[in-house]
Amino acid sequence: MLIIINEDAVYVSWISRHRQGFVVDGTLKTMRKHLMLHRARCSAIKPHRRARLTTAGHIKACSVDAVELAAWAQEQAGGVLTACRECHPDQEDFTIDRSLAKHGLTRLGAEALSYVLELAVMYLDGEESRFEPTIQDIGASVGKTAAQIAPAIHRLIEDGYLESGAPAAANVVPLTATIYPTPKSLRTIPAFGEMFPESLDAELKKLRSKL
C-alpha cells in the first residue's frame, strides 16, 4: 500500500500503472468523516491540470487490494470507507470501455488498449513525463504477466490498434519494446476522432519523441 501526500507525480504514475487497483481519496482534516474508495481508473479521481490531487491537505491511499485499504482506514485513519457511486469498487468489476467494446475487442484486449490510450493522453496533456509502456507494463496494469498479456498485444498489433517501437523477430515483439497507439486506436477517443490526419500524425510524433 502507498500513502501519497504532496507528491502528485507519484500518484499519477501509480494510477497509470495499476488500472486494476484502488484509491482512497480524502483530506487530512476530515479523514475520519470522509474517505471515499475508488477504482484507480475512476474518472472522479482522474488527474487534470487544475486538480488538487495530493496537495492542499489532500491525501491518496493506493493499493491493489481494497481489503487492505479498508483495514488501513479503520486502524490508521479511524474511519470507514464509502464506495464511490460512479465506479462501484465494492462490486465485482464486469465493466469494459464501451467505445472499445464496439470494436469487437476481447475484455483483456480492451483493457490493455485502454491503458495505452490513457497513458498516451496523459503524456500529451503534460500530466505524465514519459511514454514508454512495454508489454510487461501493460500486463502489470491489468494484473497479468507479460506471457499472459502478450497474445492480446500481438492481436491488437495485427488488427492495427497498436504498434511496436522495435522490429519484431519471428512475429515476437520484444518485452522491452515501447508499445504505441495507432491513428486507428486514437480515433476511438472522441477528442481525437474528428482530427485531420495531419494533426493526428503530429500527436503520434509527440509520443515518439523523447524529452
N, C-alpha and C positions, 0 to 999 in steps of 0.2 A: 504494500500500500504506500502511496505517496501523498504527503500533505504539502500543498503548494501555497505559499504566501509571498506576494511581491515578486513573482517570477513568471510573468506572462508567457515568455518564450518557452519555458519548461512545460507549462500547461499545454500550450498549443502543440508542442512536439509530442507530448504524451497522448493527447486525444487523437492526433492524426495517425498514430501508430497502434492504437488499441481500440479499433472500432467496436469490438465486442465487449469492451469494458464498461465501467460505471463511474459516475462522478457525483459526489455530494457537493452541492452548492450552498454556501451560507455566508454570514458575516460574523466577524469576531464579537460584535456587540450583542447579537441576537441568536447565537448558535443554539442555545437550548430551546428556543421557541420556533426557529425556522431553519430546518435542514432538509433540503429537497434532493431526492435521489433521481438522477437522470441516467439514461444510456449515454455513452460517450459521444454518439453521433446525433444526439438530440439537437434540434435547431434552436431550442431555448438557451443553450449554453454554447452555441457555435460562435467562434471568435469573429469580431468585426472591428473596424478601426476605432470606433468610439466606445467599445465595451470596456468596462472595468472588470477584468477577469479575476485577477488575484491582488489588485491594488485597492487603495482606499478602504481598507478593512475587510475586503472580500477574501474568502478562503475556498480552496477546492481540495477535496479529498478524492483521490483516484485509485481505483483498483479494478482488477479483472474479476473480482469476487464480490458480489453485492452483500453476501452474508458477512464478510469481513468488514465492510463499511457500516453495516447495521450494528455490529459489535463495537466498533470504534465510536459510533455516535452515542451509544449507551454508556460505555465505560469511560471514554475520554472527554467527550463533549457534553455528556449529561443530558442528551436529547434523544428524540425519536425521529426517524426518517419519515418524510412524507413523499409518496411516489408521485412523480410528475404525471399529469393527466394527458400530456401530449405524447410521450414516448413509452409510457406504461412499463417501467423497469421491473415492476413486481409481477408481471405476467410473462409467460413463455413467448419468445420472440419468433413470430411467424411472418414478420413484415419483410418486404423486399421493395426496393425503389421502383415505384410504378412506371416511371419513364423508361427505366431499363428493362423492366419485365415485358413491356410492349414489344421489345426487340427479340423475344423468344430466348432470352438467356436463362441458363440454369441459375438456381439460387446462389450457388458458390461463385459462378462466373459474374453474376450481377454484383455481389458483394465485393469481389476483387476489383472489378472495373470501377465501382463507386468509390472505392478507396483511392485509386489512382487519380480519378477525376477530382475528388475533393482536395487531395493534396496539390494537384495542379492549380486549382482555383485559388487555394490559399497562397501558393507561391506567386501567382500572377497578381494577386491583390496586395502583396507585400507582407502577408501575415506569416509566411514561412520563409526562412532564409536560404533554403536549399531544396532542390528537387532531384532526388536520386533514389526513387523506390526500386528495389530489386525484388526478385521472386521470393527471397527469404523475408523481406519486409512485408510484402503483401500477404504472405502466408501467416506471419505473426499477427497481423492486424485482424485476421478473421479466425484466429485460433487454430491454424493448421501448420503443418511442417512444410518445408519447401517441396518435398516429394509429393505431398498431398495436394498442394495448390498448383504445381507445375502443369498438369494436364489441362486444367481450366485456363491457365495463362496461355498455353500453346493454342488452345481452341480460340481464344479471343484474338490472338495474333493472326491465326488462319482466317478468321472471319472479318479481319480488318479493323478491329476496335483498339488494338494495342500494337506496338512495335518495339523491338529491342534496340538498345543503343549499341549493341555489339553483334557482329555477324554470328549466326547460328551454325554450328557444326553438326552435320548429320541430323538436321532439324531439331537440335537440342539447344535451347537458349541458356547461356551461362547464368548460374545462380547469382552472380555478382553484377550482371549487366543491368543498367538502368532501363526501366520499362516506361515507355512514353505513350500517351494517348494519341490518337489519330484524329484528323478532321471529322471522321465519321462518328467517333465517340464523343468528341467535344460538342457536336451538334445535338446530342441528346440533352444538353443543358440549355434551357431557354435563352439565357443571356448570350450564348454563342450561336444559337440556331439560326438567327437572322443575319449573321455577319457575312460580309462578302468574302469570297475565297482568299483574297489578298490579306484581309485583316485577320482571318483565321490562321493563315500561314505565319503571319507576324507573331501571333500569340504563341504558336508552337515553337518558333525560333527562340523566343524568350526562355522557354522551358529547357531548351538545349544549350543555352549559353550558361557558362559557369561564371558566377560572380567572384 
